[in-house]
Amino acid sequence: MRRMILPSLTAVALFAATGAYAAQATGSIKSMDAKAHTLTLDNGTVFSIPAKQGMGKMKTGEKVKVTYQDKGGKHMATSVVPQ
């Protein structure tokens, strides 16, 4: 029984930690929707922007790097930086 506990806990910890990593995407802004708080890149990927972060001075056509996490099936942006 003890032989199974440590490997099981390790597997659960590794599985839980994989969702915590942020991913990155780069591209040009294709469109923005201030009401829905979304940003779409030229490759069609849609990112949700937190209301408190706002859309700032972003413009359509601007190249950006988006850092995001997947939450609830959505790409939630944590950072949007001009390139």
C-alpha positions in Angstrom: 0.0 0.0 0.0 2.8 2.5 0.9 4.5 1.7 -2.5 1.4 3.1 -4.3 0.9 6.3 -2.2 4.1 8.2 -3.2 3.8 7.5 -7.0 0.1 8.4 -6.9 0.7 11.7 -5.1 3.6 12.5 -7.5 1.3 11.9 -10.5 -1.5 14.0 -9.0 1.0 16.8 -8.3 2.5 16.8 -11.8 -1.0 16.7 -13.4 -2.2 19.6 -11.3 0.9 21.7 -12.0 0.6 21.5 -15.8 -2.3 23.9 -15.9 -0.4 26.5 -14.0 2.1 27.3 -16.8 1.6 30.3 -19.0 1.8 30.0 -22.8 2.7 32.7 -25.2 1.5 33.7 -28.7 2.6 36.4 -31.1 0.9 38.0 -34.0 -0.9 41.1 -35.2 -4.1 42.3 -33.7 -6.9 41.5 -36.2 -9.8 42.8 -34.0 -10.7 44.0 -30.5 -14.0 44.0 -28.7 -14.0 46.3 -25.8 -17.5 45.2 -24.5 -16.6 41.5 -24.6 -13.0 42.2 -23.4 -11.6 40.1 -26.2 -8.6 40.4 -28.6 -8.3 38.4 -31.8 -4.9 37.8 -33.5 -4.3 37.5 -37.2 -4.2 33.7 -36.8 -7.8 33.7 -35.4 -6.9 33.0 -31.8 -9.2 34.8 -29.4 -7.9 36.0 -26.0 -10.0 37.2 -23.1 -8.6 40.4 -21.5 -9.3 41.0 -17.8 -11.6 44.0 -17.4 -9.1 45.6 -14.9 -6.3 45.3 -17.4 -8.3 47.0 -20.1 -7.4 47.4 -23.8 -5.1 50.3 -23.2 -3.5 51.8 -26.3 -3.6 48.7 -28.4 -4.5 49.2 -32.0 -5.7 46.9 -34.8 -2.7 45.8 -36.9 -0.2 46.2 -34.0 2.2 43.3 -33.4 1.9 41.9 -29.9 3.1 39.1 -27.6 0.3 37.7 -25.5 1.1 35.6 -22.4 -2.0 33.6 -21.4 -3.4 30.7 -19.4 -6.2 28.3 -20.5 -9.1 28.6 -18.0 -12.5 27.1 -18.6 -11.7 26.5 -22.3 -10.7 30.1 -22.9 -7.3 31.8 -23.4 -7.1 34.2 -20.5 -4.5 36.9 -21.2 -2.2 37.8 -18.4 0.0 40.1 -20.4 -0.2 41.8 -23.8 3.1 43.5 -24.9 3.8 45.4 -28.1 6.6 43.9 -30.3 
